[in-house]
Amino acid sequence: QLPLVESGGGSVQPGGSLRLTCAASGYLLNIFNIGWFRQAPGKEREGGSCIAYGGNINYNNAVRGRFTISRDLANHTVILQMNNLKPEDTAVYYCALTLCREGDQTIEPRVDFHSWGPGTQVTVSS
């Protein structure tokens, strides 16, 4: 059983919205920080947002102001609300355990996290 499973992707036109869900096993959200990452064809995987178990939230410049990360501890989920989507947001989106320290300039997965899920495809095109 994977610790984190993504869902909610789809196809939208530019300017549209999507809501992604990361379902976590057990009480991971109470102990670990969770981040959303994405990988477009031919590109490196990049971290876009993260939420720490203590509440700190970070975004990278590409998504800040358009994406909102939140968590629902009762349902063991982390939500990524994506608004004003652009074609360059097209990618497979993954969630993973991260560091998510206040002031971090980049969002990176934990070096000991290897249990990547299948991800969920987001396609933005007209």
MMTF fields as JSON, N, C-alpha, C and O atoms, coordinates in Angstrom:
{
  "mmtfVersion": "1.0.0",
  "mmtfProducer": "UNKNOWN",
  "numBonds": 503,
  "numAtoms": 504,
  "numGroups": 126,
  "numChains": 1,
  "numModels": 1,
  "chainsPerModel": [1],
  "groupsPerChain": [126],
  "chainIdList": ["A"],
  "bondAtomList": [4, 2, 8, 6, 12, 10, 16, 14, 20, 18, 24, 22, 28, 26, 32, 30, 36, 34, 40, 38, 44, 42, 48, 46, 52, 50, 56, 54, 60, 58, 64, 62, 68, 66, 72, 70, 76, 74, 80, 78, 84, 82, 88, 86, 92, 90, 96, 94, 100, 98, 104, 102, 108, 106, 112, 110, 116, 114, 120, 118, 124, 122, 128, 126, 132, 130, 136, 134, 140, 138, 144, 142, 148, 146, 152, 150, 156, 154, 160, 158, 164, 162, 168, 166, 172, 170, 176, 174, 180, 178, 184, 182, 188, 186, 192, 190, 196, 194, 200, 198, 204, 202, 208, 206, 212, 210, 216, 214, 220, 218, 224, 222, 228, 226, 232, 230, 236, 234, 240, 238, 244, 242, 248, 246, 252, 250, 256, 254, 260, 258, 264, 262, 268, 266, 272, 270, 276, 274, 280, 278, 284, 282, 288, 286, 292, 290, 296, 294, 300, 298, 304, 302, 308, 306, 312, 310, 316, 314, 320, 318, 324, 322, 328, 326, 332, 330, 336, 334, 340, 338, 344, 342, 348, 346, 352, 350, 356, 354, 360, 358, 364, 362, 368, 366, 372, 370, 376, 374, 380, 378, 384, 382, 388, 386, 392, 390, 396, 394, 400, 398, 404, 402, 408, 406, 412, 410, 416, 414, 420, 418, 424, 422, 428, 426, 432, 430, 436, 434, 440, 438, 444, 442, 448, 446, 452, 450, 456, 454, 460, 458, 464, 462, 468, 466, 472, 470, 476, 474, 480, 478, 484, 482, 488, 486, 492, 490, 496, 494, 500, 498],
  "bondOrderList": [1, 1, 1, 1, 1, 1, 1, 1, 1, 1, 1, 1, 1, 1, 1, 1, 1, 1, 1, 1, 1, 1, 1, 1, 1, 1, 1, 1, 1, 1, 1, 1, 1, 1, 1, 1, 1, 1, 1, 1, 1, 1, 1, 1, 1, 1, 1, 1, 1, 1, 1, 1, 1, 1, 1, 1, 1, 1, 1, 1, 1, 1, 1, 1, 1, 1, 1, 1, 1, 1, 1, 1, 1, 1, 1, 1, 1, 1, 1, 1, 1, 1, 1, 1, 1, 1, 1, 1, 1, 1, 1, 1, 1, 1, 1, 1, 1, 1, 1, 1, 1, 1, 1, 1, 1, 1, 1, 1, 1, 1, 1, 1, 1, 1, 1, 1, 1, 1, 1, 1, 1, 1, 1, 1, 1],
  "groupList": [{"groupName": "GLN", "atomNameList": ["N", "CA", "C", "O"], "elementList": ["N", "C", "C", "O"], "formalChargeList": [0, 0, 0, 0], "bondAtomList": [1, 0, 2, 1, 3, 2], "bondOrderList": [1, 1, 2], "singleLetterCode": "Q", "chemCompType": "L-PEPTIDE LINKING"}, {"groupName": "LEU", "atomNameList": ["N", "CA", "C", "O"], "elementList": ["N", "C", "C", "O"], "formalChargeList": [0, 0, 0, 0], "bondAtomList": [1, 0, 2, 1, 3, 2], "bondOrderList": [1, 1, 2], "singleLetterCode": "L", "chemCompType": "L-PEPTIDE LINKING"}, {"groupName": "PRO", "atomNameList": ["N", "CA", "C", "O"], "elementList": ["N", "C", "C", "O"], "formalChargeList": [0, 0, 0, 0], "bondAtomList": [1, 0, 2, 1, 3, 2], "bondOrderList": [1, 1, 2], "singleLetterCode": "P", "chemCompType": "L-PEPTIDE LINKING"}, {"groupName": "VAL", "atomNameList": ["N", "CA", "C", "O"], "elementList": ["N", "C", "C", "O"], "formalChargeList": [0, 0, 0, 0], "bondAtomList": [1, 0, 2, 1, 3, 2], "bondOrderList": [1, 1, 2], "singleLetterCode": "V", "chemCompType": "L-PEPTIDE LINKING"}, {"groupName": "GLU", "atomNameList": ["N", "CA", "C", "O"], "elementList": ["N", "C", "C", "O"], "formalChargeList": [0, 0, 0, 0], "bondAtomList": [1, 0, 2, 1, 3, 2], "bondOrderList": [1, 1, 2], "singleLetterCode": "E", "chemCompType": "L-PEPTIDE LINKING"}, {"groupName": "SER", "atomNameList": ["N", "CA", "C", "O"], "elementList": ["N", "C", "C", "O"], "formalChargeList": [0, 0, 0, 0], "bondAtomList": [1, 0, 2, 1, 3, 2], "bondOrderList": [1, 1, 2], "singleLetterCode": "S", "chemCompType": "L-PEPTIDE LINKING"}, {"groupName": "GLY", "atomNameList": ["N", "CA", "C", "O"], "elementList": ["N", "C", "C", "O"], "formalChargeList": [0, 0, 0, 0], "bondAtomList": [1, 0, 2, 1, 3, 2], "bondOrderList": [1, 1, 2], "singleLetterCode": "G", "chemCompType": "PEPTIDE LINKING"}, {"groupName": "ARG", "atomNameList": ["N", "CA", "C", "O"], "elementList": ["N", "C", "C", "O"], "formalChargeList": [0, 0, 0, 0], "bondAtomList": [1, 0, 2, 1, 3, 2], "bondOrderList": [1, 1, 2], "singleLetterCode": "R", "chemCompType": "L-PEPTIDE LINKING"}, {"groupName": "THR", "atomNameList": ["N", "CA", "C", "O"], "elementList": ["N", "C", "C", "O"], "formalChargeList": [0, 0, 0, 0], "bondAtomList": [1, 0, 2, 1, 3, 2], "bondOrderList": [1, 1, 2], "singleLetterCode": "T", "chemCompType": "L-PEPTIDE LINKING"}, {"groupName": "CYS", "atomNameList": ["N", "CA", "C", "O"], "elementList": ["N", "C", "C", "O"], "formalChargeList": [0, 0, 0, 0], "bondAtomList": [1, 0, 2, 1, 3, 2], "bondOrderList": [1, 1, 2], "singleLetterCode": "C", "chemCompType": "L-PEPTIDE LINKING"}, {"groupName": "ALA", "atomNameList": ["N", "CA", "C", "O"], "elementList": ["N", "C", "C", "O"], "formalChargeList": [0, 0, 0, 0], "bondAtomList": [1, 0, 2, 1, 3, 2], "bondOrderList": [1, 1, 2], "singleLetterCode": "A", "chemCompType": "L-PEPTIDE LINKING"}, {"groupName": "TYR", "atomNameList": ["N", "CA", "C", "O"], "elementList": ["N", "C", "C", "O"], "formalChargeList": [0, 0, 0, 0], "bondAtomList": [1, 0, 2, 1, 3, 2], "bondOrderList": [1, 1, 2], "singleLetterCode": "Y", "chemCompType": "L-PEPTIDE LINKING"}, {"groupName": "ASN", "atomNameList": ["N", "CA", "C", "O"], "elementList": ["N", "C", "C", "O"], "formalChargeList": [0, 0, 0, 0], "bondAtomList": [1, 0, 2, 1, 3, 2], "bondOrderList": [1, 1, 2], "singleLetterCode": "N", "chemCompType": "L-PEPTIDE LINKING"}, {"groupName": "ILE", "atomNameList": ["N", "CA", "C", "O"], "elementList": ["N", "C", "C", "O"], "formalChargeList": [0, 0, 0, 0], "bondAtomList": [1, 0, 2, 1, 3, 2], "bondOrderList": [1, 1, 2], "singleLetterCode": "I", "chemCompType": "L-PEPTIDE LINKING"}, {"groupName": "PHE", "atomNameList": ["N", "CA", "C", "O"], "elementList": ["N", "C", "C", "O"], "formalChargeList": [0, 0, 0, 0], "bondAtomList": [1, 0, 2, 1, 3, 2], "bondOrderList": [1, 1, 2], "singleLetterCode": "F", "chemCompType": "L-PEPTIDE LINKING"}, {"groupName": "TRP", "atomNameList": ["N", "CA", "C", "O"], "elementList": ["N", "C", "C", "O"], "formalChargeList": [0, 0, 0, 0], "bondAtomList": [1, 0, 2, 1, 3, 2], "bondOrderList": [1, 1, 2], "singleLetterCode": "W", "chemCompType": "L-PEPTIDE LINKING"}, {"groupName": "LYS", "atomNameList": ["N", "CA", "C", "O"], "elementList": ["N", "C", "C", "O"], "formalChargeList": [0, 0, 0, 0], "bondAtomList": [1, 0, 2, 1, 3, 2], "bondOrderList": [1, 1, 2], "singleLetterCode": "K", "chemCompType": "L-PEPTIDE LINKING"}, {"groupName": "ASP", "atomNameList": ["N", "CA", "C", "O"], "elementList": ["N", "C", "C", "O"], "formalChargeList": [0, 0, 0, 0], "bondAtomList": [1, 0, 2, 1, 3, 2], "bondOrderList": [1, 1, 2], "singleLetterCode": "D", "chemCompType": "L-PEPTIDE LINKING"}, {"groupName": "HIS", "atomNameList": ["N", "CA", "C", "O"], "elementList": ["N", "C", "C", "O"], "formalChargeList": [0, 0, 0, 0], "bondAtomList": [1, 0, 2, 1, 3, 2], "bondOrderList": [1, 1, 2], "singleLetterCode": "H", "chemCompType": "L-PEPTIDE LINKING"}, {"groupName": "MET", "atomNameList": ["N", "CA", "C", "O"], "elementList": ["N", "C", "C", "O"], "formalChargeList": [0, 0, 0, 0], "bondAtomList": [1, 0, 2, 1, 3, 2], "bondOrderList": [1, 1, 2], "singleLetterCode": "M", "chemCompType": "L-PEPTIDE LINKING"}],
  "groupTypeList": [0, 1, 2, 1, 3, 4, 5, 6, 6, 6, 5, 3, 0, 2, 6, 6, 5, 1, 7, 1, 8, 9, 10, 10, 5, 6, 11, 1, 1, 12, 13, 14, 12, 13, 6, 15, 14, 7, 0, 10, 2, 6, 16, 4, 7, 4, 6, 6, 5, 9, 13, 10, 11, 6, 6, 12, 13, 12, 11, 12, 12, 10, 3, 7, 6, 7, 14, 8, 13, 5, 7, 17, 1, 10, 12, 18, 8, 3, 13, 1, 0, 19, 12, 12, 1, 16, 2, 4, 17, 8, 10, 3, 11, 11, 9, 10, 1, 8, 1, 9, 7, 4, 6, 17, 0, 8, 13, 4, 2, 7, 3, 17, 14, 18, 5, 15, 6, 2, 6, 8, 0, 3, 8, 3, 5, 5],
  "groupIdList": [1, 2, 3, 4, 5, 6, 7, 8, 9, 10, 11, 12, 13, 14, 15, 16, 17, 18, 19, 20, 21, 22, 23, 24, 25, 26, 27, 28, 29, 30, 31, 32, 33, 34, 35, 36, 37, 38, 39, 40, 41, 42, 43, 44, 45, 46, 47, 48, 49, 50, 51, 52, 53, 54, 55, 56, 57, 58, 59, 60, 61, 62, 63, 64, 65, 66, 67, 68, 69, 70, 71, 72, 73, 74, 75, 76, 77, 78, 79, 80, 81, 82, 83, 84, 85, 86, 87, 88, 89, 90, 91, 92, 93, 94, 95, 96, 97, 98, 99, 100, 101, 102, 103, 104, 105, 106, 107, 108, 109, 110, 111, 112, 113, 114, 115, 116, 117, 118, 119, 120, 121, 122, 123, 124, 125, 126],
  "secStructList": [7, 7, 1, 3, 3, 3, 3, 7, 7, 3, 3, 3, 7, 6, 6, 7, 7, 3, 3, 3, 3, 3, 3, 3, 1, 6, 6, 2, 2, 2, 2, 1, 3, 3, 3, 3, 3, 3, 3, 7, 6, 6, 1, 7, 7, 3, 3, 3, 3, 3, 3, 7, 6, 6, 1, 7, 3, 3, 3, 7, 6, 6, 6, 6, 6, 6, 3, 3, 3, 3, 3, 3, 4, 4, 4, 6, 3, 3, 3, 3, 3, 3, 7, 1, 7, 7, 4, 4, 4, 7, 3, 3, 3, 3, 3, 3, 3, 3, 7, 7, 7, 6, 6, 7, 1, 1, 7, 7, 5, 7, 6, 6, 7, 7, 7, 7, 7, 7, 7, 3, 3, 3, 3, 3, 7, 7],
  "xCoordList": [0.837, 0.0, 0.882, 1.759, 0.63, 1.398, 0.968, -0.213, 1.922, 1.571, 0.79, 0.017, 0.993, 0.342, -0.207, 0.505, -1.451, -2.068, -2.767, -3.567, -2.438, -2.968, -4.23, -4.407, -5.099, -6.283, -6.761, -6.331, -7.655, -8.296, -7.841, -8.362, -6.88, -6.413, -7.466, -8.535, -7.148, -8.055, -7.571, -6.432, -8.462, -8.15, -9.019, -10.235, -8.39, -9.116, -8.54, -7.433, -9.306, -8.814, -8.012, -8.17, -7.157, -6.423, -7.384, -8.436, -6.99, -7.842, -8.762, -9.404, -8.837, -9.703, -9.102, -8.01, -9.828, -9.416, -9.528, -10.34, -8.691, -8.754, -8.412, -7.728, -8.903, -8.639, -8.054, -8.716, -6.808, -6.129, -6.192, -6.186, -6.253, -6.276, -5.153, -4.898, -4.485, -3.451, -3.977, -4.099, -4.282, -4.785, -3.616, -2.828, -3.509, -2.381, -2.805, -3.935, -1.876, -2.135, -2.008, -1.124, -2.896, -2.799, -2.717, -3.481, -1.773, -1.644, -0.366, 0.278, -0.016, 1.175, 1.133, 2.147, -0.052, -0.154, 0.118, 0.45, -0.02, 0.233, 1.714, 2.137, 2.494, 3.906, 4.831, 5.91, 4.41, 5.297, 4.753, 3.559, 5.677, 5.305, 5.011, 5.654, 4.051, 3.645, 3.798, 3.46, 4.298, 4.45, 3.836, 3.67, 3.503, 3.049, 4.18, 4.804, 4.427, 5.468, 4.828, 3.726, 5.526, 5.011, 6.169, 7.286, 5.877, 6.888, 6.237, 5.338, 6.715, 6.244, 7.147, 8.295, 6.653, 7.474, 8.788, 8.805, 9.88, 11.187, 11.776, 12.832, 11.101, 11.584, 11.849, 11.352, 12.643, 12.914, 11.673, 10.858, 11.552, 10.478, 10.724, 11.859, 9.679, 9.824, 8.776, 7.65, 9.188, 8.265, 7.564, 8.202, 6.221, 5.466, 4.94, 4.849, 4.588, 4.015, 4.199, 4.376, 4.155, 4.253, 3.544, 3.376, 3.13, 2.511, 3.131, 3.146, 3.642, 4.301, 3.284, 2.203, 3.627, 2.699, 2.458, 1.433, 3.417, 3.249, 2.476, 2.163, 2.159, 1.34, 2.044, 1.366, 3.397, 4.093, 3.742, 3.601, 3.604, 3.281, 4.269, 4.567, 4.769, 5.659, 5.115, 4.476, 5.375, 5.058, 6.279, 7.068, 6.43, 7.468, 6.871, 5.657, 7.736, 7.286, 6.302, 5.452, 6.421, 5.579, 4.104, 3.232, 3.82, 2.423, 1.891, 0.685, 2.776, 2.336, 1.274, 1.44, 0.197, -0.877, -1.963, -3.048, -1.674, -2.666, -3.078, -4.227, -2.14, -2.406, -2.502, -1.822, -3.351, -3.483, -3.416, -4.176, -2.506, -2.391, -3.054, -2.937, -3.744, -4.383, -4.46, -4.143, -4.879, -4.988, -6.255, -6.758, -6.747, -7.922, -7.479, -7.457, -7.124, -6.58, -7.618, -7.266, -8.878, -9.922, -10.042, -10.339, -9.803, -9.915, -8.556, -8.48, -7.484, -6.118, -5.802, -5.257, -6.137, -5.883, -5.201, -5.377, -4.428, -3.86, -4.449, -4.44, -4.956, -5.653, -4.786, -4.13, -4.79, -4.152, -5.218, -5.644, -5.636, -6.589, -5.804, -5.0, -6.041, -5.282, -6.235, -7.168, -5.989, -6.808, -5.972, -4.742, -6.663, -5.994, -4.899, -3.757, -5.269, -4.284, -3.78, -4.504, -2.511, -1.832, -1.34, -1.164, -1.119, -0.601, 0.691, 0.934, 1.522, 2.782, 2.584, 3.548, 1.351, 1.055, 0.805, 0.659, 0.755, 0.532, 1.658, 2.829, 1.306, 2.305, 1.591, 0.372, 2.356, 1.861, 2.191, 3.33, 1.202, 1.352, 1.441, 0.686, 2.38, 2.628, 2.639, 2.934, 2.323, 2.562, 3.618, 3.756, 4.345, 5.46, 5.768, 5.319, 6.537, 7.016, 8.129, 8.992, 8.097, 9.078, 9.646, 9.259, 10.564, 11.093, 10.199, 9.738, 9.935, 9.007, 9.36, 8.501, 10.604, 11.036, 10.728, 10.8, 10.384, 10.103, 11.344, 12.447, 11.153, 12.272, 12.967, 13.839, 12.597, 13.195, 12.929, 11.824, 13.942, 13.793, 13.301, 12.751, 13.491, 12.992, 12.256, 12.442, 11.425, 10.666, 11.193, 11.105, 11.745, 12.391, 11.771, 11.352, 11.707, 11.232, 12.275, 13.457, 11.85, 12.792, 13.696, 13.244, 14.954, 15.9, 15.562, 15.959, 14.823, 14.486, 13.104, 12.604, 12.47, 11.161, 11.341, 11.881, 10.877, 11.021, 9.695, 9.638, 8.63, 7.355, 6.448, 5.339, 6.92, 6.126, 4.916, 5.022, 3.773, 2.569, 2.541, 3.505, 1.47, 1.365, 1.167, 1.352, 0.789, 0.549, -0.811, -1.526, -1.142, -2.395, -2.104, -1.439, -2.607, -2.289, -3.146, -4.364, -2.491, -3.173, -2.793, -1.612, -3.798, -3.569, -4.331, -5.544, -3.6, -4.216, -3.983, -2.851, -5.046, -4.92, -6.253, -7.316, -6.165, -7.374, -7.758, -8.758],
  "yCoordList": [-1.181, 0.0, 1.243, 1.401, 2.13, 3.358, 4.303, 4.358, 5.053, 5.977, 7.198, 7.778, 7.592, 8.775, 8.446, 7.866, 8.802, 8.526, 9.786, 10.406, 10.138, 11.369, 11.097, 10.011, 12.113, 12.027, 13.432, 14.403, 13.535, 14.81, 15.504, 16.566, 14.928, 15.566, 15.554, 14.962, 16.212, 16.26, 17.235, 17.702, 17.537, 18.473, 19.711, 19.612, 20.876, 22.147, 23.126, 22.946, 24.163, 25.241, 26.225, 26.281, 26.997, 28.04, 28.942, 29.335, 29.257, 30.047, 29.219, 29.751, 27.924, 27.049, 26.646, 27.084, 25.808, 25.375, 23.859, 23.216, 23.314, 21.909, 21.798, 22.65, 20.726, 20.472, 19.074, 18.086, 18.999, 17.722, 17.294, 18.124, 15.991, 15.435, 14.437, 13.604, 14.534, 13.573, 12.846, 13.438, 11.57, 10.774, 10.106, 9.397, 10.34, 9.828, 8.659, 8.601, 7.729, 6.585, 6.995, 7.768, 6.471, 6.67, 8.127, 8.961, 8.427, 9.774, 10.459, 11.207, 10.185, 10.81, 12.332, 12.974, 12.902, 14.363, 14.987, 16.168, 14.204, 14.717, 14.697, 15.293, 14.006, 13.784, 14.363, 14.858, 14.303, 14.685, 15.873, 16.174, 16.537, 17.598, 16.978, 16.005, 17.534, 17.014, 18.086, 19.248, 17.7, 18.644, 18.126, 16.921, 19.047, 18.716, 18.997, 20.058, 18.032, 18.124, 17.874, 17.332, 18.271, 17.987, 17.72, 18.198, 16.956, 16.669, 16.712, 15.932, 17.638, 17.764, 16.935, 16.671, 16.522, 15.719, 16.408, 17.576, 15.684, 16.216, 17.175, 17.761, 17.347, 18.291, 17.585, 16.487, 18.238, 17.719, 17.888, 18.785, 17.02, 17.168, 18.418, 18.683, 19.18, 20.391, 20.405, 19.936, 20.957, 21.115, 22.45, 23.485, 22.427, 23.654, 24.207, 25.423, 23.324, 23.793, 22.72, 21.541, 23.156, 22.196, 22.756, 23.967, 21.842, 22.226, 21.372, 20.144, 22.031, 21.33, 20.878, 21.457, 19.84, 19.367, 20.443, 20.431, 21.389, 22.497, 23.662, 24.622, 23.583, 24.601, 25.492, 26.168, 25.531, 26.38, 25.96, 24.772, 26.935, 26.692, 27.443, 28.613, 26.764, 27.383, 27.154, 26.137, 28.11, 27.97, 28.386, 29.224, 27.796, 28.318, 29.462, 29.67, 30.188, 31.385, 31.055, 31.875, 29.863, 29.515, 29.379, 29.601, 29.017, 28.753, 29.708, 29.753, 30.469, 31.373, 32.335, 32.932, 32.479, 33.376, 32.707, 33.263, 31.513, 30.786, 29.466, 29.041, 28.824, 27.537, 27.74, 28.593, 26.947, 26.98, 25.56, 24.691, 25.329, 24.022, 24.073, 25.065, 23.005, 22.933, 21.46, 20.575, 21.214, 19.83, 19.633, 20.553, 18.421, 18.018, 16.854, 15.708, 17.149, 16.102, 15.018, 13.848, 15.397, 14.417, 13.36, 12.196, 13.79, 12.868, 12.45, 11.783, 12.854, 12.441, 12.821, 12.011, 14.035, 14.462, 15.825, 16.662, 16.022, 17.322, 17.738, 16.97, 18.952, 19.457, 20.492, 21.314, 20.442, 21.492, 22.097, 21.487, 23.3, 24.031, 24.846, 25.703, 24.574, 25.229, 26.108, 25.61, 27.396, 28.362, 29.038, 29.006, 29.648, 30.364, 29.506, 29.939, 28.3, 27.367, 27.832, 28.432, 27.531, 27.918, 26.667, 25.625, 26.749, 25.574, 25.03, 23.824, 25.907, 25.447, 24.702, 24.178, 24.643, 23.844, 22.383, 21.539, 22.08, 20.709, 19.806, 20.064, 18.747, 17.847, 16.72, 16.748, 15.739, 14.748, 15.291, 15.671, 15.322, 15.878, 14.742, 13.771, 14.892, 13.91, 14.589, 15.78, 13.843, 14.341, 13.444, 12.269, 14.024, 13.319, 13.954, 15.062, 13.244, 13.815, 14.821, 14.56, 15.959, 17.005, 17.566, 17.144, 18.516, 19.218, 20.39, 20.451, 21.319, 22.434, 23.33, 23.629, 23.758, 24.656, 26.092, 26.46, 26.891, 28.304, 28.96, 28.822, 29.676, 30.345, 29.537, 30.059, 28.264, 27.461, 28.111, 28.587, 28.131, 28.725, 27.718, 28.097, 26.455, 25.411, 24.369, 24.273, 23.597, 22.53, 21.215, 20.916, 20.434, 19.188, 18.03, 18.203, 16.855, 15.693, 15.275, 15.584, 14.582, 14.023, 13.037, 12.315, 13.004, 12.114, 10.646, 9.771, 10.376, 8.987, 8.605, 7.532, 9.465, 9.151, 8.579, 9.236, 7.337, 6.682, 6.106, 5.548, 6.238, 5.592, 6.499, 6.823, 6.906, 7.77, 7.003, 5.845, 7.678, 7.094, 7.275, 7.778, 6.88, 6.999, 8.43, 8.725, 9.326, 10.709, 10.87, 9.898, 12.111, 12.411, 13.443, 14.449, 13.183, 14.021, 15.281, 15.225, 16.407, 17.694, 18.217, 18.36, 18.499, 19.007, 20.307, 20.368, 21.349, 22.662, 23.049, 23.302, 23.092, 23.456, 23.959, 23.644, 24.749, 25.273, 24.438, 24.728],
  "zCoordList": [0.0, 0.0, 0.0, 0.849, -0.977, -1.047, 0.063, 0.406, 0.635, 1.719, 1.244, 2.006, -0.024, -0.563, -1.948, -2.768, -2.221, -3.518, -4.023, -3.322, -5.261, -5.847, -6.681, -7.233, -6.757, -7.618, -7.944, -7.322, -8.924, -9.223, -10.487, -10.827, -11.193, -12.416, -13.518, -13.369, -14.619, -15.743, -16.792, -16.757, -17.734, -18.812, -18.675, -18.509, -18.746, -18.649, -19.644, -20.152, -19.914, -20.763, -19.929, -18.71, -20.577, -19.838, -19.075, -19.579, -17.845, -16.977, -16.108, -15.203, -16.368, -15.596, -14.259, -13.898, -13.53, -12.2, -12.076, -12.742, -11.209, -10.831, -9.363, -8.797, -8.755, -7.336, -7.222, -7.538, -6.769, -6.597, -5.141, -4.232, -4.936, -3.59, -3.418, -4.288, -2.278, -1.897, -0.656, 0.417, -0.816, 0.3, 0.996, 0.37, 2.306, 3.081, 3.951, 4.436, 4.14, 5.017, 6.472, 6.842, 7.283, 8.726, 9.116, 8.63, 10.006, 10.548, 10.058, 10.794, 8.795, 8.219, 8.315, 8.587, 8.087, 8.06, 9.425, 9.515, 10.474, 11.819, 12.172, 13.162, 11.352, 11.672, 10.625, 10.949, 9.354, 8.26, 7.47, 7.493, 6.77, 5.856, 4.486, 4.093, 3.77, 2.48, 1.411, 1.636, 0.271, -0.825, -2.109, -2.294, -2.988, -4.333, -5.319, -5.287, -6.184, -7.19, -8.55, -8.64, -9.596, -10.93, -11.88, -11.681, -12.901, -13.911, -15.288, -15.6, -16.091, -17.472, -18.376, -18.021, -19.533, -20.446, -20.784, -21.172, -20.634, -20.975, -19.966, -20.208, -18.824, -17.816, -16.496, -16.247, -15.658, -14.322, -13.443, -13.66, -12.463, -11.491, -10.648, -10.252, -10.371, -9.563, -8.458, -8.624, -7.336, -6.21, -6.309, -6.503, -6.172, -6.311, -5.008, -4.841, -4.073, -2.816, -1.759, -2.066, -0.502, 0.588, 1.807, 1.95, 2.689, 3.952, 5.034, 4.943, 6.06, 7.154, 8.19, 8.296, 8.957, 9.988, 11.035, 11.717, 11.168, 12.101, 11.508, 12.211, 10.194, 9.568, 8.565, 7.79, 8.537, 7.567, 6.137, 5.845, 5.266, 3.862, 2.976, 3.215, 1.957, 0.971, -0.427, -0.698, -1.313, -2.741, -3.548, -3.11, -4.731, -5.608, -6.44, -6.452, -7.124, -7.835, -8.962, -9.309, -9.524, -10.676, -10.305, -11.145, -9.062, -8.689, -7.627, -7.384, -6.996, -5.919, -6.443, -7.507, -5.703, -6.099, -6.928, -7.101, -7.441, -8.244, -7.592, -7.712, -6.905, -6.265, -4.751, -4.18, -4.121, -2.667, -2.127, -2.553, -1.189, -0.559, 0.811, 1.53, 1.162, 2.468, 2.867, 2.073, 4.088, 4.523, 5.338, 5.983, 5.29, 6.055, 6.926, 6.477, 8.183, 9.055, 9.344, 9.495, 9.421, 9.737, 8.636, 8.904, 7.385, 6.258, 5.693, 4.661, 6.385, 5.995, 4.555, 3.806, 4.166, 2.795, 2.747, 3.633, 1.703, 1.375, 0.032, -0.93, -0.014, -1.187, -1.904, -1.264, -3.217, -4.009, -4.911, -5.892, -4.564, -5.392, -6.413, -6.049, -7.673, -8.74, -9.559, -10.189, -9.541, -10.279, -11.36, -11.33, -12.309, -13.407, -14.034, -14.186, -14.388, -14.931, -16.287, -17.081, -16.519, -17.756, -18.478, -17.846, -19.779, -20.494, -19.896, -19.941, -19.338, -18.742, -17.433, -16.873, -16.933, -15.753, -16.122, -15.238, -17.416, -17.858, -17.384, -17.666, -16.665, -16.083, -15.347, -15.179, -14.915, -13.958, -12.569, -12.294, -11.714, -10.373, -9.347, -9.402, -8.414, -7.376, -6.011, -5.91, -4.974, -3.621, -2.975, -3.314, -2.051, -1.423, -0.088, 0.204, 0.725, 1.981, 1.665, 0.827, 2.34, 2.057, 3.352, 4.442, 3.23, 4.379, 4.752, 5.892, 3.848, 4.024, 5.203, 6.032, 5.285, 6.36, 5.962, 4.79, 6.959, 6.704, 6.105, 6.635, 4.993, 4.356, 3.278, 2.584, 3.123, 2.058, 0.707, 0.448, -0.152, -1.483, -2.503, -3.537, -2.224, -3.113, -2.288, -1.075, -2.956, -2.301, -2.828, -4.019, -1.911, -2.286, -1.518, -0.373, -2.13, -1.377, -0.348, -0.502, 0.689, 1.653, 0.929, 0.041, 1.298, 0.616, 0.874, 0.105, 1.966, 2.288, 1.779, 2.116, 0.971, 0.419, -0.976, -1.866, -1.159, -2.453, -2.954, -4.05, -2.162, -2.485, -3.297, -2.873, -4.461, -5.314, -5.857, -6.259, -5.856, -6.422, -7.937, -8.515, -8.576, -10.034, -10.508, -11.689, -9.592, -9.982, -10.652, -10.896, -10.938, -11.631, -12.719, -12.471, -13.918, -15.078, -15.084, -14.913, -15.281, -15.471, -16.849, -17.164, -17.664, -19.01, -19.188, -18.983, -19.574, -19.784, -21.241, -21.654, -21.997, -23.406, -23.925, -23.39, -24.985, -25.602, -26.826, -27.483]
}
